[in-house]
Amino acid sequence: MIINNITFYTIVLQYGDTMNNGKTEQIGEREYEMVELLRKLNMNRSVALVLACLSTGEEVTSRSIEKKAGLRQPEVSIAMRYLCDNNWIEVREEKKTEGKGRPVKLYKLVVPLEYIIQRIENDVMYQKLSVLESIERLKSLT
């Protein structure tokens, strides 16, 4: 059976994650709305989901983001690269306390969400002005 993202998130919001004793491991209503709004502003889906997961301001593991956002590891890595390139997150490695393997990476939003929203707003305004200038130039050519 194929279900779309809205149906999936609705099910999770109503019933929680039954694999975790009813405790919801998926994004909440607030985060889901944030993702939808960011997507309307042409933000990449993975980046929007990761940003929503980090919006609490808490330090989060990559694995936790994968579970909460329903993303695969490569999608999280690509989104993290974008967020790092914009200097919006901090990455910290922590050695595992049990077993062998690579250290666990922890991510944290280091700029206020308001700053990111302002940056998006500025980008949108710049794009709109550029379009309006092009329209005015076209008018002057006719």
N, CA, C and O atoms as CSV, one atom per row, in Angstrom:
chain,resi,resn,atom,element,x,y,z
A,1,MET,N,N,0.834,-1.175,0.000
A,1,MET,CA,C,0.000,0.000,0.000
A,1,MET,C,C,0.885,1.247,0.000
A,1,MET,O,O,1.825,1.331,0.791
A,2,ILE,N,N,0.607,2.195,-0.852
A,2,ILE,CA,C,1.359,3.437,-0.930
A,2,ILE,C,C,0.559,4.521,-0.228
A,2,ILE,O,O,-0.627,4.712,-0.499
A,3,ILE,N,N,1.233,5.239,0.690
A,3,ILE,CA,C,0.580,6.373,1.339
A,3,ILE,C,C,1.448,7.602,1.118
A,3,ILE,O,O,2.674,7.508,1.057
A,4,ASN,N,N,0.808,8.742,1.000
A,4,ASN,CA,C,1.586,9.952,0.802
A,4,ASN,C,C,2.071,10.495,2.139
A,4,ASN,O,O,1.657,10.015,3.194
A,5,ASN,N,N,2.954,11.502,2.099
A,5,ASN,CA,C,3.535,12.053,3.322
A,5,ASN,C,C,2.482,12.600,4.272
A,5,ASN,O,O,2.589,12.415,5.484
A,6,ILE,N,N,1.468,13.271,3.741
A,6,ILE,CA,C,0.451,13.854,4.610
A,6,ILE,C,C,-0.284,12.763,5.369
A,6,ILE,O,O,-0.515,12.894,6.571
A,7,THR,N,N,-0.654,11.690,4.685
A,7,THR,CA,C,-1.329,10.581,5.348
A,7,THR,C,C,-0.430,9.962,6.407
A,7,THR,O,O,-0.874,9.677,7.519
A,8,PHE,N,N,0.839,9.755,6.056
A,8,PHE,CA,C,1.798,9.166,6.989
A,8,PHE,C,C,1.920,10.008,8.247
A,8,PHE,O,O,1.824,9.486,9.357
A,9,TYR,N,N,2.132,11.320,8.081
A,9,TYR,CA,C,2.294,12.197,9.234
A,9,TYR,C,C,1.008,12.298,10.040
A,9,TYR,O,O,1.060,12.428,11.263
A,10,THR,N,N,-0.135,12.242,9.385
A,10,THR,CA,C,-1.406,12.270,10.100
A,10,THR,C,C,-1.533,11.038,10.980
A,10,THR,O,O,-1.954,11.138,12.132
A,11,ILE,N,N,-1.174,9.878,10.449
A,11,ILE,CA,C,-1.235,8.638,11.222
A,11,ILE,C,C,-0.304,8.732,12.425
A,11,ILE,O,O,-0.686,8.371,13.538
A,12,VAL,N,N,0.915,9.217,12.204
A,12,VAL,CA,C,1.874,9.325,13.296
A,12,VAL,C,C,1.390,10.315,14.350
A,12,VAL,O,O,1.523,10.065,15.548
A,13,LEU,N,N,0.829,11.441,13.904
A,13,LEU,CA,C,0.343,12.433,14.860
A,13,LEU,C,C,-0.814,11.895,15.696
A,13,LEU,O,O,-0.930,12.213,16.880
A,14,GLN,N,N,-1.678,11.073,15.073
A,14,GLN,CA,C,-2.838,10.552,15.793
A,14,GLN,C,C,-2.477,9.388,16.709
A,14,GLN,O,O,-2.970,9.305,17.833
A,15,TYR,N,N,-1.617,8.490,16.230
A,15,TYR,CA,C,-1.395,7.249,16.955
A,15,TYR,C,C,-0.004,7.093,17.545
A,15,TYR,O,O,0.233,6.176,18.331
A,16,GLY,N,N,0.922,7.976,17.178
A,16,GLY,CA,C,2.281,7.871,17.703
A,16,GLY,C,C,3.038,6.738,17.038
A,16,GLY,O,O,2.544,6.099,16.109
A,17,ASP,N,N,4.234,6.501,17.523
A,17,ASP,CA,C,5.098,5.444,16.999
A,17,ASP,C,C,4.908,4.221,17.875
A,17,ASP,O,O,5.430,4.166,18.989
A,18,THR,N,N,4.164,3.239,17.383
A,18,THR,CA,C,3.850,2.065,18.192
A,18,THR,C,C,5.073,1.204,18.463
A,18,THR,O,O,5.054,0.372,19.370
A,19,MET,N,N,6.137,1.392,17.689
A,19,MET,CA,C,7.364,0.634,17.920
A,19,MET,C,C,8.090,1.170,19.157
A,19,MET,O,O,9.038,0.544,19.630
A,20,ASN,N,N,7.668,2.294,19.677
A,20,ASN,CA,C,8.342,2.924,20.798
A,20,ASN,C,C,7.359,3.180,21.945
A,20,ASN,O,O,7.379,4.243,22.564
A,21,ASN,N,N,6.509,2.204,22.216
A,21,ASN,CA,C,5.538,2.279,23.315
A,21,ASN,C,C,4.649,3.512,23.258
A,21,ASN,O,O,4.331,4.103,24.290
A,22,GLY,N,N,4.251,3.897,22.056
A,22,GLY,CA,C,3.338,5.017,21.916
A,22,GLY,C,C,4.008,6.375,21.930
A,22,GLY,O,O,3.366,7.381,21.626
A,23,LYS,N,N,5.285,6.429,22.276
A,23,LYS,CA,C,5.992,7.711,22.285
A,23,LYS,C,C,6.289,8.103,20.843
A,23,LYS,O,O,6.905,7.336,20.103
A,24,THR,N,N,5.858,9.286,20.445
A,24,THR,CA,C,6.026,9.728,19.070
A,24,THR,C,C,7.484,10.046,18.777
A,24,THR,O,O,8.101,10.871,19.451
A,25,GLU,N,N,8.025,9.383,17.766
A,25,GLU,CA,C,9.392,9.606,17.340
A,25,GLU,C,C,9.430,10.381,16.027
A,25,GLU,O,O,10.498,10.553,15.439
A,26,GLN,N,N,8.290,10.841,15.570
A,26,GLN,CA,C,8.214,11.574,14.314
A,26,GLN,C,C,8.040,13.056,14.618
A,26,GLN,O,O,7.794,13.447,15.759
A,27,ILE,N,N,8.172,13.868,13.581
A,27,ILE,CA,C,8.004,15.297,13.798
A,27,ILE,C,C,6.583,15.590,14.240
A,27,ILE,O,O,5.642,14.894,13.860
A,28,GLY,N,N,6.442,16.624,15.044
A,28,GLY,CA,C,5.141,16.996,15.568
A,28,GLY,C,C,4.400,17.917,14.618
A,28,GLY,O,O,4.881,18.241,13.532
A,29,GLU,N,N,3.231,18.325,15.047
A,29,GLU,CA,C,2.369,19.183,14.230
A,29,GLU,C,C,3.057,20.503,13.881
A,29,GLU,O,O,3.008,20.951,12.735
A,30,ARG,N,N,3.696,21.118,14.870
A,30,ARG,CA,C,4.397,22.390,14.665
A,30,ARG,C,C,5.511,22.234,13.631
A,30,ARG,O,O,5.637,23.045,12.713
A,31,GLU,N,N,6.317,21.182,13.792
A,31,GLU,CA,C,7.427,20.942,12.876
A,31,GLU,C,C,6.924,20.614,11.473
A,31,GLU,O,O,7.501,21.049,10.477
A,32,TYR,N,N,5.841,19.841,11.412
A,32,TYR,CA,C,5.283,19.488,10.109
A,32,TYR,C,C,4.803,20.741,9.368
A,32,TYR,O,O,5.025,20.874,8.165
A,33,GLU,N,N,4.150,21.652,10.083
A,33,GLU,CA,C,3.703,22.898,9.455
A,33,GLU,C,C,4.903,23.721,8.990
A,33,GLU,O,O,4.873,24.336,7.923
A,34,MET,N,N,5.959,23.723,9.807
A,34,MET,CA,C,7.176,24.436,9.440
A,34,MET,C,C,7.753,23.878,8.139
A,34,MET,O,O,8.154,24.634,7.254
A,35,VAL,N,N,7.789,22.563,8.032
A,35,VAL,CA,C,8.305,21.916,6.819
A,35,VAL,C,C,7.469,22.319,5.613
A,35,VAL,O,O,8.012,22.668,4.565
A,36,GLU,N,N,6.158,22.272,5.759
A,36,GLU,CA,C,5.272,22.631,4.644
A,36,GLU,C,C,5.493,24.075,4.195
A,36,GLU,O,O,5.518,24.351,2.995
A,37,LEU,N,N,5.653,24.993,5.140
A,37,LEU,CA,C,5.880,26.395,4.794
A,37,LEU,C,C,7.245,26.595,4.136
A,37,LEU,O,O,7.369,27.350,3.171
A,38,LEU,N,N,8.263,25.920,4.656
A,38,LEU,CA,C,9.593,26.018,4.045
A,38,LEU,C,C,9.585,25.458,2.622
A,38,LEU,O,O,10.246,25.994,1.733
A,39,ARG,N,N,8.836,24.384,2.417
A,39,ARG,CA,C,8.724,23.785,1.075
A,39,ARG,C,C,8.048,24.769,0.111
A,39,ARG,O,O,8.435,24.860,-1.054
A,40,LYS,N,N,7.038,25.506,0.595
A,40,LYS,CA,C,6.374,26.505,-0.246
A,40,LYS,C,C,7.328,27.621,-0.644
A,40,LYS,O,O,7.126,28.292,-1.656
A,41,LEU,N,N,8.371,27.814,0.160
A,41,LEU,CA,C,9.389,28.825,-0.138
A,41,LEU,C,C,10.558,28.226,-0.924
A,41,LEU,O,O,11.645,28.800,-0.984
A,42,ASN,N,N,10.311,27.068,-1.519
A,42,ASN,CA,C,11.271,26.366,-2.386
A,42,ASN,C,C,12.490,25.813,-1.664
A,42,ASN,O,O,13.542,25.638,-2.279
A,43,MET,N,N,12.369,25.536,-0.376
A,43,MET,CA,C,13.478,24.893,0.316
A,43,MET,C,C,13.406,23.398,0.033
A,43,MET,O,O,12.322,22.817,-0.024
A,44,ASN,N,N,14.555,22.792,-0.141
A,44,ASN,CA,C,14.670,21.363,-0.349
A,44,ASN,C,C,13.976,20.617,0.793
A,44,ASN,O,O,14.103,20.998,1.957
A,45,ARG,N,N,13.246,19.558,0.457
A,45,ARG,CA,C,12.465,18.791,1.439
A,45,ARG,C,C,13.337,18.272,2.582
A,45,ARG,O,O,12.971,18.408,3.749
A,46,SER,N,N,14.476,17.685,2.259
A,46,SER,CA,C,15.356,17.129,3.300
A,46,SER,C,C,15.871,18.219,4.223
A,46,SER,O,O,15.909,18.041,5.440
A,47,VAL,N,N,16.267,19.348,3.645
A,47,VAL,CA,C,16.768,20.460,4.449
A,47,VAL,C,C,15.661,20.972,5.367
A,47,VAL,O,O,15.904,21.242,6.543
A,48,ALA,N,N,14.453,21.105,4.838
A,48,ALA,CA,C,13.325,21.579,5.640
A,48,ALA,C,C,13.037,20.625,6.800
A,48,ALA,O,O,12.798,21.070,7.923
A,49,LEU,N,N,13.060,19.323,6.538
A,49,LEU,CA,C,12.811,18.334,7.590
A,49,LEU,C,C,13.891,18.375,8.659
A,49,LEU,O,O,13.590,18.340,9.852
A,50,VAL,N,N,15.149,18.450,8.236
A,50,VAL,CA,C,16.255,18.496,9.198
A,50,VAL,C,C,16.183,19.777,10.020
A,50,VAL,O,O,16.381,19.750,11.234
A,51,LEU,N,N,15.901,20.886,9.367
A,51,LEU,CA,C,15.771,22.162,10.074
A,51,LEU,C,C,14.658,22.095,11.123
A,51,LEU,O,O,14.809,22.616,12.227
A,52,ALA,N,N,13.554,21.461,10.777
A,52,ALA,CA,C,12.450,21.295,11.723
A,52,ALA,C,C,12.890,20.448,12.921
A,52,ALA,O,O,12.516,20.737,14.058
A,53,CYS,N,N,13.673,19.417,12.668
A,53,CYS,CA,C,14.172,18.563,13.758
A,53,CYS,C,C,15.120,19.327,14.677
A,53,CYS,O,O,15.153,19.081,15.882
A,54,LEU,N,N,15.881,20.242,14.112
A,54,LEU,CA,C,16.852,21.007,14.894
A,54,LEU,C,C,16.242,22.245,15.545
A,54,LEU,O,O,16.896,22.897,16.359
A,55,SER,N,N,15.006,22.575,15.201
A,55,SER,CA,C,14.386,23.825,15.643
A,55,SER,C,C,14.181,23.914,17.155
A,55,SER,O,O,13.934,25.000,17.677
A,56,THR,N,N,14.279,22.805,17.855
A,56,THR,CA,C,14.132,22.831,19.312
A,56,THR,C,C,15.345,23.442,19.989
A,56,THR,O,O,15.276,23.856,21.146
A,57,GLY,N,N,16.466,23.498,19.259
A,57,GLY,CA,C,17.695,24.053,19.824
A,57,GLY,C,C,18.525,23.028,20.568
A,57,GLY,O,O,19.599,23.344,21.080
A,58,GLU,N,N,18.032,21.801,20.631
A,58,GLU,CA,C,18.760,20.744,21.324
A,58,GLU,C,C,19.774,20.095,20.392
A,58,GLU,O,O,19.637,20.159,19.170
A,59,GLU,N,N,20.788,19.472,20.976
A,59,GLU,CA,C,21.779,18.725,20.222
A,59,GLU,C,C,21.153,17.377,19.833
A,59,GLU,O,O,20.575,16.691,20.675
A,60,VAL,N,N,21.273,17.005,18.547
A,60,VAL,CA,C,20.586,15.820,18.043
A,60,VAL,C,C,21.556,14.983,17.209
A,60,VAL,O,O,22.396,15.528,16.493
A,61,THR,N,N,21.438,13.661,17.305
A,61,THR,CA,C,22.280,12.782,16.491
A,61,THR,C,C,21.708,12.648,15.089
A,61,THR,O,O,20.524,12.887,14.854
A,62,SER,N,N,22.563,12.267,14.178
A,62,SER,CA,C,22.137,12.043,12.799
A,62,SER,C,C,21.084,10.934,12.749
A,62,SER,O,O,20.097,11.044,12.021
A,63,ARG,N,N,21.292,9.889,13.507
A,63,ARG,CA,C,20.353,8.753,13.541
A,63,ARG,C,C,18.986,9.191,14.057
A,63,ARG,O,O,17.952,8.755,13.552
A,64,SER,N,N,18.993,10.054,15.063
A,64,SER,CA,C,17.743,10.560,15.611
A,64,SER,C,C,16.985,11.376,14.563
A,64,SER,O,O,15.762,11.284,14.457
A,65,ILE,N,N,17.722,12.169,13.797
A,65,ILE,CA,C,17.095,12.960,12.730
A,65,ILE,C,C,16.519,12.040,11.664
A,65,ILE,O,O,15.418,12.274,11.167
A,66,GLU,N,N,17.260,10.995,11.313
A,66,GLU,CA,C,16.766,10.026,10.321
A,66,GLU,C,C,15.414,9.467,10.757
A,66,GLU,O,O,14.467,9.429,9.972
A,67,LYS,N,N,15.333,9.036,12.005
A,67,LYS,CA,C,14.093,8.448,12.526
A,67,LYS,C,C,12.967,9.471,12.599
A,67,LYS,O,O,11.853,9.222,12.138
A,68,LYS,N,N,13.272,10.620,13.183
A,68,LYS,CA,C,12.240,11.623,13.411
A,68,LYS,C,C,11.697,12.187,12.100
A,68,LYS,O,O,10.492,12.399,11.963
A,69,ALA,N,N,12.602,12.431,11.125
A,69,ALA,CA,C,12.195,13.044,9.863
A,69,ALA,C,C,11.796,12.022,8.809
A,69,ALA,O,O,11.221,12.382,7.781
A,70,GLY,N,N,12.097,10.753,9.056
A,70,GLY,CA,C,11.783,9.730,8.066
A,70,GLY,C,C,12.682,9.823,6.844
A,70,GLY,O,O,12.258,9.532,5.725
A,71,LEU,N,N,13.937,10.233,7.068
A,71,LEU,CA,C,14.894,10.377,5.969
A,71,LEU,C,C,15.926,9.263,6.020
A,71,LEU,O,O,16.129,8.640,7.062
A,72,ARG,N,N,16.574,9.016,4.896
A,72,ARG,CA,C,17.694,8.079,4.855
A,72,ARG,C,C,18.975,8.836,5.194
A,72,ARG,O,O,19.023,10.064,5.117
A,73,GLN,N,N,19.999,8.097,5.565
A,73,GLN,CA,C,21.263,8.703,5.980
A,73,GLN,C,C,21.851,9.639,4.921
A,73,GLN,O,O,22.292,10.733,5.275
A,74,PRO,N,N,21.877,9.258,3.622
A,74,PRO,CA,C,22.439,10.184,2.628
A,74,PRO,C,C,21.664,11.498,2.533
A,74,PRO,O,O,22.255,12.553,2.304
A,75,GLU,N,N,20.348,11.437,2.709
A,75,GLU,CA,C,19.529,12.654,2.664
A,75,GLU,C,C,19.873,13.582,3.829
A,75,GLU,O,O,19.939,14.800,3.666
A,76,VAL,N,N,20.092,12.993,5.001
A,76,VAL,CA,C,20.468,13.790,6.175
A,76,VAL,C,C,21.843,14.419,5.947
A,76,VAL,O,O,22.050,15.592,6.260
A,77,SER,N,N,22.773,13.648,5.407
A,77,SER,CA,C,24.126,14.160,5.158
A,77,SER,C,C,24.118,15.335,4.186
A,77,SER,O,O,24.815,16.327,4.404
A,78,ILE,N,N,23.342,15.230,3.128
A,78,ILE,CA,C,23.258,16.311,2.142
A,78,ILE,C,C,22.647,17.563,2.777
A,78,ILE,O,O,23.120,18.676,2.549
A,79,ALA,N,N,21.605,17.372,3.568
A,79,ALA,CA,C,20.970,18.503,4.245
A,79,ALA,C,C,21.951,19.144,5.235
A,79,ALA,O,O,22.026,20.368,5.332
A,80,MET,N,N,22.692,18.321,5.958
A,80,MET,CA,C,23.665,18.837,6.925
A,80,MET,C,C,24.755,19.645,6.227
A,80,MET,O,O,25.212,20.662,6.748
A,81,ARG,N,N,25.164,19.193,5.059
A,81,ARG,CA,C,26.181,19.927,4.307
A,81,ARG,C,C,25.666,21.332,3.963
A,81,ARG,O,O,26.392,22.316,4.099
A,82,TYR,N,N,24.411,21.413,3.519
A,82,TYR,CA,C,23.806,22.706,3.197
A,82,TYR,C,C,23.763,23.603,4.438
A,82,TYR,O,O,24.120,24.779,4.375
A,83,LEU,N,N,23.324,23.037,5.565
A,83,LEU,CA,C,23.231,23.810,6.797
A,83,LEU,C,C,24.612,24.242,7.303
A,83,LEU,O,O,24.770,25.347,7.822
A,84,CYS,N,N,25.610,23.364,7.148
A,84,CYS,CA,C,26.988,23.711,7.527
A,84,CYS,C,C,27.532,24.816,6.629
A,84,CYS,O,O,28.160,25.759,7.111
A,85,ASP,N,N,27.292,24.702,5.327
A,85,ASP,CA,C,27.770,25.712,4.376
A,85,ASP,C,C,27.210,27.093,4.684
A,85,ASP,O,O,27.848,28.103,4.390
A,86,ASN,N,N,26.024,27.141,5.271
A,86,ASN,CA,C,25.397,28.410,5.646
A,86,ASN,C,C,25.736,28.829,7.077
A,86,ASN,O,O,25.249,29.849,7.565
A,87,ASN,N,N,26.581,28.029,7.745
A,87,ASN,CA,C,26.984,28.294,9.137
A,87,ASN,C,C,25.800,28.364,10.093
A,87,ASN,O,O,25.787,29.175,11.018
A,88,TRP,N,N,24.810,27.512,9.863
A,88,TRP,CA,C,23.615,27.490,10.704
A,88,TRP,C,C,23.685,26.429,11.793
A,88,TRP,O,O,22.935,26.483,12.768
A,89,ILE,N,N,24.593,25.459,11.626
A,89,ILE,CA,C,24.683,24.385,12.623
A,89,ILE,C,C,26.123,24.195,13.091
A,89,ILE,O,O,27.082,24.634,12.457
A,90,GLU,N,N,26.221,23.527,14.223
A,90,GLU,CA,C,27.502,23.139,14.788
A,90,GLU,C,C,27.521,21.613,14.823
A,90,GLU,O,O,26.518,20.979,15.151
A,91,VAL,N,N,28.672,21.031,14.480
A,91,VAL,CA,C,28.813,19.577,14.478
A,91,VAL,C,C,29.831,19.200,15.550
A,91,VAL,O,O,30.905,19.795,15.639
A,92,ARG,N,N,29.481,18.217,16.352
A,92,ARG,CA,C,30.378,17.734,17.396
A,92,ARG,C,C,30.406,16.217,17.341
A,92,ARG,O,O,29.373,15.576,17.148
A,93,GLU,N,N,31.589,15.645,17.512
A,93,GLU,CA,C,31.705,14.192,17.539
A,93,GLU,C,C,31.891,13.726,18.971
A,93,GLU,O,O,32.597,14.346,19.766
A,94,GLU,N,N,31.238,12.617,19.272
A,94,GLU,CA,C,31.324,12.039,20.609
A,94,GLU,C,C,31.634,10.553,20.457
A,94,GLU,O,O,30.962,9.849,19.704
A,95,LYS,N,N,32.651,10.081,21.169
A,95,LYS,CA,C,33.016,8.671,21.082
A,95,LYS,C,C,31.891,7.821,21.656
A,95,LYS,O,O,31.232,8.203,22.623
A,96,LYS,N,N,31.687,6.660,21.042
A,96,LYS,CA,C,30.671,5.730,21.534
A,96,LYS,C,C,31.089,5.192,22.888
A,96,LYS,O,O,32.269,4.939,23.132
A,97,THR,N,N,30.116,5.022,23.764
A,97,THR,CA,C,30.404,4.473,25.089
A,97,THR,C,C,30.428,2.955,25.068
A,97,THR,O,O,31.043,2.323,25.927
A,98,GLU,N,N,29.754,2.372,24.077
A,98,GLU,CA,C,29.699,0.917,23.968
A,98,GLU,C,C,30.085,0.495,22.573
A,98,GLU,O,O,29.754,1.172,21.600
A,99,GLY,N,N,30.784,-0.618,22.468
A,99,GLY,CA,C,31.104,-1.188,21.174
A,99,GLY,C,C,32.140,-0.396,20.391
A,99,GLY,O,O,32.750,0.553,20.885
A,100,LYS,N,N,32.308,-0.825,19.161
A,100,LYS,CA,C,33.279,-0.199,18.280
A,100,LYS,C,C,32.549,0.627,17.237
A,100,LYS,O,O,31.320,0.652,17.185
A,101,GLY,N,N,33.319,1.290,16.422
A,101,GLY,CA,C,32.719,2.042,15.332
A,101,GLY,C,C,33.079,3.509,15.380
A,101,GLY,O,O,33.810,3.979,16.251
A,102,ARG,N,N,32.543,4.198,14.421
A,102,ARG,CA,C,32.809,5.631,14.304
A,102,ARG,C,C,32.165,6.401,15.447
A,102,ARG,O,O,31.180,5.960,16.039
A,103,PRO,N,N,32.741,7.563,15.744
A,103,PRO,CA,C,32.100,8.412,16.759
A,103,PRO,C,C,30.727,8.862,16.273
A,103,PRO,O,O,30.468,8.919,15.071
A,104,VAL,N,N,29.865,9.177,17.212
A,104,VAL,CA,C,28.520,9.659,16.906
A,104,VAL,C,C,28.613,11.159,16.650
A,104,VAL,O,O,29.230,11.889,17.425
A,105,LYS,N,N,27.995,11.617,15.557
A,105,LYS,CA,C,27.970,13.044,15.268
A,105,LYS,C,C,26.713,13.657,15.873
A,105,LYS,O,O,25.611,13.123,15.747
A,106,LEU,N,N,26.910,14.780,16.524
A,106,LEU,CA,C,25.805,15.519,17.139
A,106,LEU,C,C,25.710,16.877,16.460
A,106,LEU,O,O,26.718,17.541,16.219
A,107,TYR,N,N,24.478,17.276,16.157
A,107,TYR,CA,C,24.237,18.526,15.445
A,107,TYR,C,C,23.376,19.444,16.298
A,107,TYR,O,O,22.491,19.002,17.031
A,108,LYS,N,N,23.667,20.750,16.178
A,108,LYS,CA,C,22.892,21.729,16.929
A,108,LYS,C,C,22.779,23.003,16.104
A,108,LYS,O,O,23.748,23.450,15.489
A,109,LEU,N,N,21.602,23.570,16.100
A,109,LEU,CA,C,21.370,24.846,15.424
A,109,LEU,C,C,22.081,25.926,16.238
A,109,LEU,O,O,21.864,26.033,17.445
A,110,VAL,N,N,22.935,26.735,15.581
A,110,VAL,CA,C,23.706,27.752,16.314
A,110,VAL,C,C,23.262,29.174,15.997
A,110,VAL,O,O,23.811,30.133,16.541
A,111,VAL,N,N,22.290,29.313,15.136
A,111,VAL,CA,C,21.716,30.632,14.863
A,111,VAL,C,C,20.232,30.564,15.206
A,111,VAL,O,O,19.617,29.504,15.090
A,112,PRO,N,N,19.661,31.668,15.620
A,112,PRO,CA,C,18.227,31.652,15.925
A,112,PRO,C,C,17.413,31.362,14.662
A,112,PRO,O,O,17.785,31.769,13.562
A,113,LEU,N,N,16.320,30.666,14.839
A,113,LEU,CA,C,15.436,30.361,13.718
A,113,LEU,C,C,14.970,31.647,13.035
A,113,LEU,O,O,14.751,31.671,11.824
A,114,GLU,N,N,14.823,32.699,13.814
A,114,GLU,CA,C,14.408,33.995,13.256
A,114,GLU,C,C,15.417,34.500,12.228
A,114,GLU,O,O,15.032,35.104,11.227
A,115,TYR,N,N,16.712,34.255,12.470
A,115,TYR,CA,C,17.763,34.659,11.528
A,115,TYR,C,C,17.600,33.920,10.201
A,115,TYR,O,O,17.712,34.516,9.131
A,116,ILE,N,N,17.335,32.625,10.283
A,116,ILE,CA,C,17.161,31.813,9.073
A,116,ILE,C,C,15.937,32.295,8.300
A,116,ILE,O,O,15.971,32.411,7.075
A,117,ILE,N,N,14.866,32.573,9.022
A,117,ILE,CA,C,13.643,33.069,8.372
A,117,ILE,C,C,13.912,34.412,7.698
A,117,ILE,O,O,13.442,34.656,6.587
A,118,GLN,N,N,14.668,35.283,8.369
A,118,GLN,CA,C,15.023,36.585,7.792
A,118,GLN,C,C,15.849,36.403,6.529
A,118,GLN,O,O,15.657,37.120,5.547
A,119,ARG,N,N,16.753,35.457,6.552
A,119,ARG,CA,C,17.591,35.175,5.380
A,119,ARG,C,C,16.730,34.687,4.216
A,119,ARG,O,O,16.935,35.099,3.075
A,120,ILE,N,N,15.776,33.819,4.501
A,120,ILE,CA,C,14.862,33.324,3.465
A,120,ILE,C,C,14.040,34.489,2.917
A,120,ILE,O,O,13.861,34.617,1.705
A,121,GLU,N,N,13.545,35.330,3.815
A,121,GLU,CA,C,12.756,36.488,3.396
A,121,GLU,C,C,13.574,37.405,2.482
A,121,GLU,O,O,13.076,37.867,1.455
A,122,ASN,N,N,14.817,37.665,2.854
A,122,ASN,CA,C,15.686,38.509,2.025
A,122,ASN,C,C,15.911,37.906,0.642
A,122,ASN,O,O,15.888,38.614,-0.365
A,123,ASP,N,N,16.126,36.600,0.602
A,123,ASP,CA,C,16.317,35.918,-0.689
A,123,ASP,C,C,15.077,36.033,-1.562
A,123,ASP,O,O,15.177,36.289,-2.762
A,124,VAL,N,N,13.905,35.845,-0.957
A,124,VAL,CA,C,12.644,35.938,-1.703
A,124,VAL,C,C,12.446,37.356,-2.227
A,124,VAL,O,O,12.059,37.548,-3.380
A,125,MET,N,N,12.710,38.335,-1.392
A,125,MET,CA,C,12.556,39.735,-1.807
A,125,MET,C,C,13.505,40.072,-2.957
A,125,MET,O,O,13.116,40.763,-3.898
A,126,TYR,N,N,14.735,39.593,-2.886
A,126,TYR,CA,C,15.711,39.833,-3.944
A,126,TYR,C,C,15.237,39.217,-5.261
A,126,TYR,O,O,15.318,39.844,-6.317
A,127,GLN,N,N,14.740,37.980,-5.182
A,127,GLN,CA,C,14.241,37.305,-6.385
A,127,GLN,C,C,13.067,38.068,-6.992
A,127,GLN,O,O,12.996,38.237,-8.209
A,128,LYS,N,N,12.150,38.527,-6.147
A,128,LYS,CA,C,10.978,39.264,-6.643
A,128,LYS,C,C,11.402,40.582,-7.295
A,128,LYS,O,O,10.871,40.946,-8.345
A,129,LEU,N,N,12.337,41.290,-6.696
A,129,LEU,CA,C,12.825,42.538,-7.274
A,129,LEU,C,C,13.495,42.294,-8.626
A,129,LEU,O,O,13.335,43.075,-9.563
A,130,SER,N,N,14.233,41.216,-8.706
A,130,SER,CA,C,14.904,40.867,-9.958
A,130,SER,C,C,13.882,40.590,-11.056
A,130,SER,O,O,14.069,41.012,-12.198
A,131,VAL,N,N,12.816,39.892,-10.723
A,131,VAL,CA,C,11.751,39.599,-11.688
A,131,VAL,C,C,11.074,40.893,-12.122
A,131,VAL,O,O,10.835,41.103,-13.311
A,132,LEU,N,N,10.765,41.761,-11.160
A,132,LEU,CA,C,10.126,43.039,-11.491
A,132,LEU,C,C,11.018,43.904,-12.384
A,132,LEU,O,O,10.521,44.554,-13.304
A,133,GLU,N,N,12.308,43.920,-12.128
A,133,GLU,CA,C,13.242,44.667,-12.975
A,133,GLU,C,C,13.249,44.116,-14.398
A,133,GLU,O,O,13.294,44.875,-15.366
A,134,SER,N,N,13.203,42.798,-14.515
A,134,SER,CA,C,13.170,42.176,-15.843
A,134,SER,C,C,11.888,42.551,-16.585
A,134,SER,O,O,11.919,42.818,-17.786
A,135,ILE,N,N,10.776,42.569,-15.878
A,135,ILE,CA,C,9.490,42.945,-16.495
A,135,ILE,C,C,9.555,44.399,-16.956
A,135,ILE,O,O,9.139,44.719,-18.070
A,136,GLU,N,N,10.074,45.273,-16.106
A,136,GLU,CA,C,10.187,46.695,-16.494
A,136,GLU,C,C,11.106,46.864,-17.697
A,136,GLU,O,O,10.843,47.686,-18.574
A,137,ARG,N,N,12.168,46.098,-17.738
A,137,ARG,CA,C,13.096,46.187,-18.884
A,137,ARG,C,C,12.387,45.713,-20.161
A,137,ARG,O,O,12.542,46.316,-21.223
A,138,LEU,N,N,11.614,44.636,-20.048
A,138,LEU,CA,C,10.845,44.142,-21.199
A,138,LEU,C,C,9.881,45.200,-21.708
A,138,LEU,O,O,9.745,45.416,-22.912
A,139,LYS,N,N,9.213,45.855,-20.763
A,139,LYS,CA,C,8.272,46.917,-21.152
A,139,LYS,C,C,8.984,48.037,-21.899
A,139,LYS,O,O,8.446,48.589,-22.859
A,140,SER,N,N,10.172,48.367,-21.468
A,140,SER,CA,C,10.908,49.457,-22.126
A,140,SER,C,C,11.404,49.058,-23.515
A,140,SER,O,O,11.703,49.928,-24.333
A,141,LEU,N,N,11.492,47.793,-23.784
A,141,LEU,CA,C,11.933,47.324,-25.094
A,141,LEU,C,C,10.799,47.261,-26.106
A,141,LEU,O,O,11.049,47.103,-27.301
A,142,THR,N,N,9.564,47.381,-25.651
A,142,THR,CA,C,8.432,47.300,-26.575
A,142,THR,C,C,7.942,48.642,-27.033
A,142,THR,O,O,6.993,48.719,-27.814
